[in-house]
Amino acid sequence: MKPWKNFGEMRRVFEQMREKVGETRYLEELELAGVQNPGQFQSASKALACYSRPARISAQPEVA
């Protein structure tokens, strides 16, 4: 299930992810997905696949 209902929400969710995982990780994930920004996704499934990896990472507790 995707955490957004429309294109605008998708972009907002990606910006929130960027804040959580950091610029470097965010850009790496976009590059792995073959885009430079969320607006370039041609399908919701590709956007969701890209979002899922860093979302899982950001949900893990930090190790001190």
N, CA, C and O atoms as a Maestro MAE file, in Angstrom:
{
 s_m_m2io_version
 :::
 2.0.0
}

f_m_ct {
 s_m_title
 :::
 protein
 m_atom[256] {
  # First column is atom index #
  i_m_mmod_type
  r_m_x_coord
  r_m_y_coord
  r_m_z_coord
  i_m_residue_number
  s_m_chain_name
  s_m_pdb_residue_name
  s_m_pdb_atom_name
  i_m_atomic_number
  :::
  1 25 0.831 -1.189 0.000 1 A "MET " " N  " 7
  2 3 0.000 0.000 0.000 1 A "MET " " CA " 6
  3 2 0.873 1.248 0.000 1 A "MET " " C  " 6
  4 15 1.753 1.395 0.848 1 A "MET " " O  " 8
  5 25 0.635 2.122 -0.926 2 A "LYS " " N  " 7
  6 3 1.450 3.331 -1.010 2 A "LYS " " CA " 6
  7 2 1.003 4.388 0.000 2 A "LYS " " C  " 6
  8 15 -0.191 4.523 0.266 2 A "LYS " " O  " 8
  9 25 1.950 5.134 0.561 3 A "PRO " " N  " 7
  10 3 1.630 6.116 1.597 3 A "PRO " " CA " 6
  11 2 1.194 7.469 1.036 3 A "PRO " " C  " 6
  12 15 1.289 8.479 1.733 3 A "PRO " " O  " 8
  13 25 0.724 7.508 -0.198 4 A "TRP " " N  " 7
  14 3 0.243 8.757 -0.805 4 A "TRP " " CA " 6
  15 2 -0.954 8.462 -1.694 4 A "TRP " " C  " 6
  16 15 -1.142 7.336 -2.157 4 A "TRP " " O  " 8
  17 25 -1.761 9.495 -1.925 5 A "LYS " " N  " 7
  18 3 -2.969 9.330 -2.729 5 A "LYS " " CA " 6
  19 2 -2.844 9.950 -4.113 5 A "LYS " " C  " 6
  20 15 -3.570 9.576 -5.034 5 A "LYS " " O  " 8
  21 25 -1.924 10.896 -4.259 6 A "ASN " " N  " 7
  22 3 -1.766 11.553 -5.548 6 A "ASN " " CA " 6
  23 2 -0.315 11.989 -5.738 6 A "ASN " " C  " 6
  24 15 0.525 11.805 -4.858 6 A "ASN " " O  " 8
  25 25 -0.044 12.561 -6.885 7 A "PHE " " N  " 7
  26 3 1.328 12.942 -7.239 7 A "PHE " " CA " 6
  27 2 1.913 13.968 -6.265 7 A "PHE " " C  " 6
  28 15 3.074 13.862 -5.870 7 A "PHE " " O  " 8
  29 25 1.111 14.954 -5.883 8 A "GLY " " N  " 7
  30 3 1.594 15.971 -4.947 8 A "GLY " " CA " 6
  31 2 1.960 15.379 -3.598 8 A "GLY " " C  " 6
  32 15 2.982 15.739 -3.014 8 A "GLY " " O  " 8
  33 25 1.135 14.481 -3.109 9 A "GLU " " N  " 7
  34 3 1.439 13.811 -1.838 9 A "GLU " " CA " 6
  35 2 2.685 12.952 -1.966 9 A "GLU " " C  " 6
  36 15 3.485 12.881 -1.033 9 A "GLU " " O  " 8
  37 25 2.860 12.302 -3.100 10 A "MET " " N  " 7
  38 3 4.049 11.478 -3.304 10 A "MET " " CA " 6
  39 2 5.303 12.335 -3.179 10 A "MET " " C  " 6
  40 15 6.262 11.941 -2.516 10 A "MET " " O  " 8
  41 25 5.300 13.483 -3.802 11 A "ARG " " N  " 7
  42 3 6.474 14.365 -3.726 11 A "ARG " " CA " 6
  43 2 6.722 14.816 -2.294 11 A "ARG " " C  " 6
  44 15 7.873 14.899 -1.864 11 A "ARG " " O  " 8
  45 25 5.671 15.105 -1.557 12 A "ARG " " N  " 7
  46 3 5.804 15.512 -0.155 12 A "ARG " " CA " 6
  47 2 6.375 14.376 0.694 12 A "ARG " " C  " 6
  48 15 7.234 14.604 1.546 12 A "ARG " " O  " 8
  49 25 5.897 13.162 0.461 13 A "VAL " " N  " 7
  50 3 6.389 11.995 1.203 13 A "VAL " " CA " 6
  51 2 7.868 11.768 0.917 13 A "VAL " " C  " 6
  52 15 8.635 11.451 1.826 13 A "VAL " " O  " 8
  53 25 8.269 11.929 -0.335 14 A "PHE " " N  " 7
  54 3 9.687 11.782 -0.674 14 A "PHE " " CA " 6
  55 2 10.532 12.860 0.011 14 A "PHE " " C  " 6
  56 15 11.654 12.582 0.435 14 A "PHE " " O  " 8
  57 25 10.016 14.068 0.122 15 A "GLU " " N  " 7
  58 3 10.762 15.128 0.824 15 A "GLU " " CA " 6
  59 2 10.925 14.784 2.306 15 A "GLU " " C  " 6
  60 15 11.973 15.049 2.896 15 A "GLU " " O  " 8
  61 25 9.899 14.200 2.898 16 A "GLN " " N  " 7
  62 3 9.994 13.781 4.306 16 A "GLN " " CA " 6
  63 2 11.037 12.682 4.460 16 A "GLN " " C  " 6
  64 15 11.801 12.670 5.425 16 A "GLN " " O  " 8
  65 25 11.062 11.760 3.505 17 A "MET " " N  " 7
  66 3 12.057 10.694 3.542 17 A "MET " " CA " 6
  67 2 13.462 11.292 3.436 17 A "MET " " C  " 6
  68 15 14.386 10.864 4.128 17 A "MET " " O  " 8
  69 25 13.604 12.274 2.570 18 A "ARG " " N  " 7
  70 3 14.903 12.932 2.388 18 A "ARG " " CA " 6
  71 2 15.412 13.486 3.709 18 A "ARG " " C  " 6
  72 15 16.597 13.372 4.021 18 A "ARG " " O  " 8
  73 25 14.516 14.085 4.485 19 A "GLU " " N  " 7
  74 3 14.887 14.631 5.789 19 A "GLU " " CA " 6
  75 2 15.302 13.533 6.760 19 A "GLU " " C  " 6
  76 15 16.215 13.730 7.562 19 A "GLU " " O  " 8
  77 25 14.647 12.387 6.698 20 A "LYS " " N  " 7
  78 3 14.931 11.294 7.629 20 A "LYS " " CA " 6
  79 2 16.231 10.571 7.317 20 A "LYS " " C  " 6
  80 15 16.999 10.263 8.229 20 A "LYS " " O  " 8
  81 25 16.494 10.293 6.036 21 A "VAL " " N  " 7
  82 3 17.651 9.454 5.692 21 A "VAL " " CA " 6
  83 2 18.869 10.256 5.259 21 A "VAL " " C  " 6
  84 15 19.967 9.706 5.168 21 A "VAL " " O  " 8
  85 25 18.695 11.541 4.993 22 A "GLY " " N  " 7
  86 3 19.817 12.371 4.587 22 A "GLY " " CA " 6
  87 2 19.935 12.472 3.073 22 A "GLY " " C  " 6
  88 15 19.466 11.611 2.329 22 A "GLY " " O  " 8
  89 25 20.572 13.540 2.650 23 A "GLU " " N  " 7
  90 3 20.698 13.863 1.225 23 A "GLU " " CA " 6
  91 2 21.404 12.772 0.430 23 A "GLU " " C  " 6
  92 15 20.939 12.381 -0.641 23 A "GLU " " O  " 8
  93 25 22.523 12.281 0.949 24 A "THR " " N  " 7
  94 3 23.313 11.295 0.208 24 A "THR " " CA " 6
  95 2 22.524 10.024 -0.039 24 A "THR " " C  " 6
  96 15 22.457 9.547 -1.172 24 A "THR " " O  " 8
  97 25 21.931 9.475 0.995 25 A "ARG " " N  " 7
  98 3 21.155 8.234 0.849 25 A "ARG " " CA " 6
  99 2 19.955 8.442 -0.072 25 A "ARG " " C  " 6
  100 15 19.637 7.590 -0.902 25 A "ARG " " O  " 8
  101 25 19.306 9.569 0.087 26 A "TYR " " N  " 7
  102 3 18.141 9.909 -0.740 26 A "TYR " " CA " 6
  103 2 18.518 9.917 -2.221 26 A "TYR " " C  " 6
  104 15 17.840 9.302 -3.044 26 A "TYR " " O  " 8
  105 25 19.591 10.609 -2.547 27 A "LEU " " N  " 7
  106 3 20.025 10.685 -3.951 27 A "LEU " " CA " 6
  107 2 20.488 9.332 -4.481 27 A "LEU " " C  " 6
  108 15 20.273 9.021 -5.653 27 A "LEU " " O  " 8
  109 25 21.120 8.528 -3.633 28 A "GLU " " N  " 7
  110 3 21.516 7.173 -4.042 28 A "GLU " " CA " 6
  111 2 20.302 6.338 -4.414 28 A "GLU " " C  " 6
  112 15 20.317 5.632 -5.422 28 A "GLU " " O  " 8
  113 25 19.256 6.415 -3.612 29 A "GLU " " N  " 7
  114 3 18.040 5.646 -3.891 29 A "GLU " " CA " 6
  115 2 17.382 6.097 -5.184 29 A "GLU " " C  " 6
  116 15 16.921 5.267 -5.969 29 A "GLU " " O  " 8
  117 25 17.333 7.394 -5.410 30 A "LEU " " N  " 7
  118 3 16.767 7.891 -6.666 30 A "LEU " " CA " 6
  119 2 17.588 7.402 -7.849 30 A "LEU " " C  " 6
  120 15 17.036 6.994 -8.871 30 A "LEU " " O  " 8
  121 25 18.903 7.445 -7.707 31 A "GLU " " N  " 7
  122 3 19.780 6.979 -8.787 31 A "GLU " " CA " 6
  123 2 19.557 5.494 -9.072 31 A "GLU " " C  " 6
  124 15 19.501 5.084 -10.231 31 A "GLU " " O  " 8
  125 25 19.431 4.695 -8.023 32 A "LEU " " N  " 7
  126 3 19.163 3.264 -8.212 32 A "LEU " " CA " 6
  127 2 17.847 3.044 -8.960 32 A "LEU " " C  " 6
  128 15 17.706 2.075 -9.706 32 A "LEU " " O  " 8
  129 25 16.894 3.943 -8.757 33 A "ALA " " N  " 7
  130 3 15.597 3.839 -9.420 33 A "ALA " " CA " 6
  131 2 15.635 4.426 -10.830 33 A "ALA " " C  " 6
  132 15 14.660 4.311 -11.572 33 A "ALA " " O  " 8
  133 25 16.741 5.048 -11.201 34 A "GLY " " N  " 7
  134 3 16.874 5.595 -12.551 34 A "GLY " " CA " 6
  135 2 16.262 6.973 -12.742 34 A "GLY " " C  " 6
  136 15 15.952 7.365 -13.868 34 A "GLY " " O  " 8
  137 25 16.084 7.716 -11.646 35 A "VAL " " N  " 7
  138 3 15.543 9.069 -11.735 35 A "VAL " " CA " 6
  139 2 16.412 10.024 -10.934 35 A "VAL " " C  " 6
  140 15 17.212 9.607 -10.096 35 A "VAL " " O  " 8
  141 25 16.241 11.311 -11.206 36 A "GLN " " N  " 7
  142 3 16.973 12.323 -10.446 36 A "GLN " " CA " 6
  143 2 16.094 13.010 -9.418 36 A "GLN " " C  " 6
  144 15 16.593 13.626 -8.476 36 A "GLN " " O  " 8
  145 25 14.783 12.904 -9.600 37 A "ASN " " N  " 7
  146 3 13.843 13.464 -8.629 37 A "ASN " " CA " 6
  147 2 12.527 12.693 -8.718 37 A "ASN " " C  " 6
  148 15 12.261 12.050 -9.733 37 A "ASN " " O  " 8
  149 25 11.707 12.747 -7.678 38 A "PRO " " N  " 7
  150 3 10.477 11.950 -7.657 38 A "PRO " " CA " 6
  151 2 9.508 12.275 -8.791 38 A "PRO " " C  " 6
  152 15 8.708 11.425 -9.182 38 A "PRO " " O  " 8
  153 25 9.571 13.483 -9.317 39 A "GLY " " N  " 7
  154 3 8.690 13.872 -10.404 39 A "GLY " " CA " 6
  155 2 8.932 13.106 -11.694 39 A "GLY " " C  " 6
  156 15 8.117 13.175 -12.614 39 A "GLY " " O  " 8
  157 25 10.033 12.381 -11.778 40 A "GLN " " N  " 7
  158 3 10.377 11.638 -12.993 40 A "GLN " " CA " 6
  159 2 9.845 10.206 -13.000 40 A "GLN " " C  " 6
  160 15 9.987 9.508 -14.004 40 A "GLN " " O  " 8
  161 25 9.244 9.760 -11.918 41 A "PHE " " N  " 7
  162 3 8.708 8.399 -11.908 41 A "PHE " " CA " 6
  163 2 7.563 8.289 -12.906 41 A "PHE " " C  " 6
  164 15 6.683 9.148 -12.953 41 A "PHE " " O  " 8
  165 25 7.583 7.234 -13.695 42 A "GLN " " N  " 7
  166 3 6.543 6.996 -14.685 42 A "GLN " " CA " 6
  167 2 5.438 6.083 -14.159 42 A "GLN " " C  " 6
  168 15 4.382 5.960 -14.780 42 A "GLN " " O  " 8
  169 25 5.678 5.448 -13.019 43 A "SER " " N  " 7
  170 3 4.651 4.578 -12.442 43 A "SER " " CA " 6
  171 2 4.710 4.632 -10.923 43 A "SER " " C  " 6
  172 15 5.763 4.847 -10.322 43 A "SER " " O  " 8
  173 25 3.552 4.432 -10.329 44 A "ALA " " N  " 7
  174 3 3.459 4.424 -8.869 44 A "ALA " " CA " 6
  175 2 4.239 3.249 -8.282 44 A "ALA " " C  " 6
  176 15 4.805 3.362 -7.195 44 A "ALA " " O  " 8
  177 25 4.271 2.122 -8.996 45 A "SER " " N  " 7
  178 3 4.971 0.956 -8.459 45 A "SER " " CA " 6
  179 2 6.477 1.198 -8.377 45 A "SER " " C  " 6
  180 15 7.117 0.747 -7.428 45 A "SER " " O  " 8
  181 25 7.051 1.898 -9.349 46 A "LYS " " N  " 7
  182 3 8.488 2.211 -9.293 46 A "LYS " " CA " 6
  183 2 8.777 3.206 -8.173 46 A "LYS " " C  " 6
  184 15 9.787 3.092 -7.479 46 A "LYS " " O  " 8
  185 25 7.892 4.173 -8.001 47 A "ALA " " N  " 7
  186 3 8.064 5.139 -6.917 47 A "ALA " " CA " 6
  187 2 7.989 4.433 -5.569 47 A "ALA " " C  " 6
  188 15 8.788 4.714 -4.675 47 A "ALA " " O  " 8
  189 25 7.045 3.529 -5.421 48 A "LEU " " N  " 7
  190 3 6.885 2.801 -4.168 48 A "LEU " " CA " 6
  191 2 8.095 1.918 -3.880 48 A "LEU " " C  " 6
  192 15 8.541 1.830 -2.736 48 A "LEU " " O  " 8
  193 25 8.623 1.269 -4.900 49 A "ALA " " N  " 7
  194 3 9.815 0.432 -4.716 49 A "ALA " " CA " 6
  195 2 10.988 1.282 -4.251 49 A "ALA " " C  " 6
  196 15 11.746 0.874 -3.370 49 A "ALA " " O  " 8
  197 25 11.138 2.458 -4.841 50 A "CYS " " N  " 7
  198 3 12.225 3.358 -4.451 50 A "CYS " " CA " 6
  199 2 12.023 3.856 -3.022 50 A "CYS " " C  " 6
  200 15 12.985 3.958 -2.260 50 A "CYS " " O  " 8
  201 25 10.800 4.161 -2.660 51 A "TYR " " N  " 7
  202 3 10.500 4.688 -1.333 51 A "TYR " " CA " 6
  203 2 10.660 3.626 -0.240 51 A "TYR " " C  " 6
  204 15 11.046 3.949 0.884 51 A "TYR " " O  " 8
  205 25 10.371 2.388 -0.557 52 A "SER " " N  " 7
  206 3 10.332 1.323 0.450 52 A "SER " " CA " 6
  207 2 11.662 1.071 1.136 52 A "SER " " C  " 6
  208 15 11.704 0.912 2.356 52 A "SER " " O  " 8
  209 25 12.750 1.030 0.377 53 A "ARG " " N  " 7
  210 3 14.062 0.738 0.992 53 A "ARG " " CA " 6
  211 2 14.457 1.767 2.040 53 A "ARG " " C  " 6
  212 15 14.703 1.389 3.186 53 A "ARG " " O  " 8
  213 25 14.528 3.045 1.703 54 A "PRO " " N  " 7
  214 3 14.922 4.005 2.740 54 A "PRO " " CA " 6
  215 2 13.889 4.159 3.846 54 A "PRO " " C  " 6
  216 15 14.243 4.513 4.971 54 A "PRO " " O  " 8
  217 25 12.618 3.899 3.551 55 A "ALA " " N  " 7
  218 3 11.602 3.955 4.601 55 A "ALA " " CA " 6
  219 2 11.873 2.891 5.656 55 A "ALA " " C  " 6
  220 15 11.729 3.147 6.851 55 A "ALA " " O  " 8
  221 25 12.265 1.698 5.217 56 A "ARG " " N  " 7
  222 3 12.612 0.637 6.174 56 A "ARG " " CA " 6
  223 2 13.850 1.019 6.968 56 A "ARG " " C  " 6
  224 15 13.917 0.779 8.174 56 A "ARG " " O  " 8
  225 25 14.820 1.605 6.302 57 A "ILE " " N  " 7
  226 3 16.054 2.025 6.975 57 A "ILE " " CA " 6
  227 2 15.761 3.077 8.043 57 A "ILE " " C  " 6
  228 15 16.262 2.992 9.164 57 A "ILE " " O  " 8
  229 25 14.946 4.068 7.684 58 A "SER " " N  " 7
  230 3 14.672 5.145 8.624 58 A "SER " " CA " 6
  231 2 13.825 4.679 9.800 58 A "SER " " C  " 6
  232 15 13.816 5.325 10.848 58 A "SER " " O  " 8
  233 25 13.116 3.570 9.641 59 A "ALA " " N  " 7
  234 3 12.282 3.048 10.720 59 A "ALA " " CA " 6
  235 2 13.089 2.245 11.740 59 A "ALA " " C  " 6
  236 15 12.610 1.985 12.844 59 A "ALA " " O  " 8
  237 25 14.301 1.855 11.380 60 A "GLN " " N  " 7
  238 3 15.130 1.071 12.293 60 A "GLN " " CA " 6
  239 2 15.691 1.982 13.372 60 A "GLN " " C  " 6
  240 15 16.021 3.137 13.100 60 A "GLN " " O  " 8
  241 25 15.804 1.474 14.599 61 A "PRO " " N  " 7
  242 3 16.388 2.281 15.681 61 A "PRO " " CA " 6
  243 2 17.871 2.555 15.409 61 A "PRO " " C  " 6
  244 15 18.585 1.722 14.850 61 A "PRO " " O  " 8
  245 25 18.306 3.744 15.822 62 A "GLU " " N  " 7
  246 3 19.708 4.102 15.623 62 A "GLU " " CA " 6
  247 2 20.582 3.347 16.620 62 A "GLU " " C  " 6
  248 15 20.192 3.113 17.764 62 A "GLU " " O  " 8
  249 25 21.773 2.973 16.158 63 A "VAL " " N  " 7
  250 3 22.731 2.264 17.003 63 A "VAL " " CA " 6
  251 2 23.707 3.290 17.540 63 A "VAL " " C  " 6
  252 15 24.301 4.051 16.776 63 A "VAL " " O  " 8
  253 25 23.872 3.313 18.843 64 A "ALA " " N  " 7
  254 3 24.760 4.309 19.476 64 A "ALA " " CA " 6
  255 2 26.181 3.824 19.492 64 A "ALA " " C  " 6
  256 15 27.067 4.524 19.982 64 A "ALA " " O  " 8
  :::
 }
 m_bond[255] {
  # First column is bond index #
  i_m_from
  i_m_to
  i_m_order
  :::
  1 1 2 1
  2 2 3 1
  3 3 4 2
  4 3 5 1
  5 5 6 1
  6 6 7 1
  7 7 8 2
  8 7 9 1
  9 9 10 1
  10 10 11 1
  11 11 12 2
  12 11 13 1
  13 13 14 1
  14 14 15 1
  15 15 16 2
  16 15 17 1
  17 17 18 1
  18 18 19 1
  19 19 20 2
  20 19 21 1
  21 21 22 1
  22 22 23 1
  23 23 24 2
  24 23 25 1
  25 25 26 1
  26 26 27 1
  27 27 28 2
  28 27 29 1
  29 29 30 1
  30 30 31 1
  31 31 32 2
  32 31 33 1
  33 33 34 1
  34 34 35 1
  35 35 36 2
  36 35 37 1
  37 37 38 1
  38 38 39 1
  39 39 40 2
  40 39 41 1
  41 41 42 1
  42 42 43 1
  43 43 44 2
  44 43 45 1
  45 45 46 1
  46 46 47 1
  47 47 48 2
  48 47 49 1
  49 49 50 1
  50 50 51 1
  51 51 52 2
  52 51 53 1
  53 53 54 1
  54 54 55 1
  55 55 56 2
  56 55 57 1
  57 57 58 1
  58 58 59 1
  59 59 60 2
  60 59 61 1
  61 61 62 1
  62 62 63 1
  63 63 64 2
  64 63 65 1
  65 65 66 1
  66 66 67 1
  67 67 68 2
  68 67 69 1
  69 69 70 1
  70 70 71 1
  71 71 72 2
  72 71 73 1
  73 73 74 1
  74 74 75 1
  75 75 76 2
  76 75 77 1
  77 77 78 1
  78 78 79 1
  79 79 80 2
  80 79 81 1
  81 81 82 1
  82 82 83 1
  83 83 84 2
  84 83 85 1
  85 85 86 1
  86 86 87 1
  87 87 88 2
  88 87 89 1
  89 89 90 1
  90 90 91 1
  91 91 92 2
  92 91 93 1
  93 93 94 1
  94 94 95 1
  95 95 96 2
  96 95 97 1
  97 97 98 1
  98 98 99 1
  99 99 100 2
  100 99 101 1
  101 101 102 1
  102 102 103 1
  103 103 104 2
  104 103 105 1
  105 105 106 1
  106 106 107 1
  107 107 108 2
  108 107 109 1
  109 109 110 1
  110 110 111 1
  111 111 112 2
  112 111 113 1
  113 113 114 1
  114 114 115 1
  115 115 116 2
  116 115 117 1
  117 117 118 1
  118 118 119 1
  119 119 120 2
  120 119 121 1
  121 121 122 1
  122 122 123 1
  123 123 124 2
  124 123 125 1
  125 125 126 1
  126 126 127 1
  127 127 128 2
  128 127 129 1
  129 129 130 1
  130 130 131 1
  131 131 132 2
  132 131 133 1
  133 133 134 1
  134 134 135 1
  135 135 136 2
  136 135 137 1
  137 137 138 1
  138 138 139 1
  139 139 140 2
  140 139 141 1
  141 141 142 1
  142 142 143 1
  143 143 144 2
  144 143 145 1
  145 145 146 1
  146 146 147 1
  147 147 148 2
  148 147 149 1
  149 149 150 1
  150 150 151 1
  151 151 152 2
  152 151 153 1
  153 153 154 1
  154 154 155 1
  155 155 156 2
  156 155 157 1
  157 157 158 1
  158 158 159 1
  159 159 160 2
  160 159 161 1
  161 161 162 1
  162 162 163 1
  163 163 164 2
  164 163 165 1
  165 165 166 1
  166 166 167 1
  167 167 168 2
  168 167 169 1
  169 169 170 1
  170 170 171 1
  171 171 172 2
  172 171 173 1
  173 173 174 1
  174 174 175 1
  175 175 176 2
  176 175 177 1
  177 177 178 1
  178 178 179 1
  179 179 180 2
  180 179 181 1
  181 181 182 1
  182 182 183 1
  183 183 184 2
  184 183 185 1
  185 185 186 1
  186 186 187 1
  187 187 188 2
  188 187 189 1
  189 189 190 1
  190 190 191 1
  191 191 192 2
  192 191 193 1
  193 193 194 1
  194 194 195 1
  195 195 196 2
  196 195 197 1
  197 197 198 1
  198 198 199 1
  199 199 200 2
  200 199 201 1
  201 201 202 1
  202 202 203 1
  203 203 204 2
  204 203 205 1
  205 205 206 1
  206 206 207 1
  207 207 208 2
  208 207 209 1
  209 209 210 1
  210 210 211 1
  211 211 212 2
  212 211 213 1
  213 213 214 1
  214 214 215 1
  215 215 216 2
  216 215 217 1
  217 217 218 1
  218 218 219 1
  219 219 220 2
  220 219 221 1
  221 221 222 1
  222 222 223 1
  223 223 224 2
  224 223 225 1
  225 225 226 1
  226 226 227 1
  227 227 228 2
  228 227 229 1
  229 229 230 1
  230 230 231 1
  231 231 232 2
  232 231 233 1
  233 233 234 1
  234 234 235 1
  235 235 236 2
  236 235 237 1
  237 237 238 1
  238 238 239 1
  239 239 240 2
  240 239 241 1
  241 241 242 1
  242 242 243 1
  243 243 244 2
  244 243 245 1
  245 245 246 1
  246 246 247 1
  247 247 248 2
  248 247 249 1
  249 249 250 1
  250 250 251 1
  251 251 252 2
  252 251 253 1
  253 253 254 1
  254 254 255 1
  255 255 256 2
  :::
 }
}
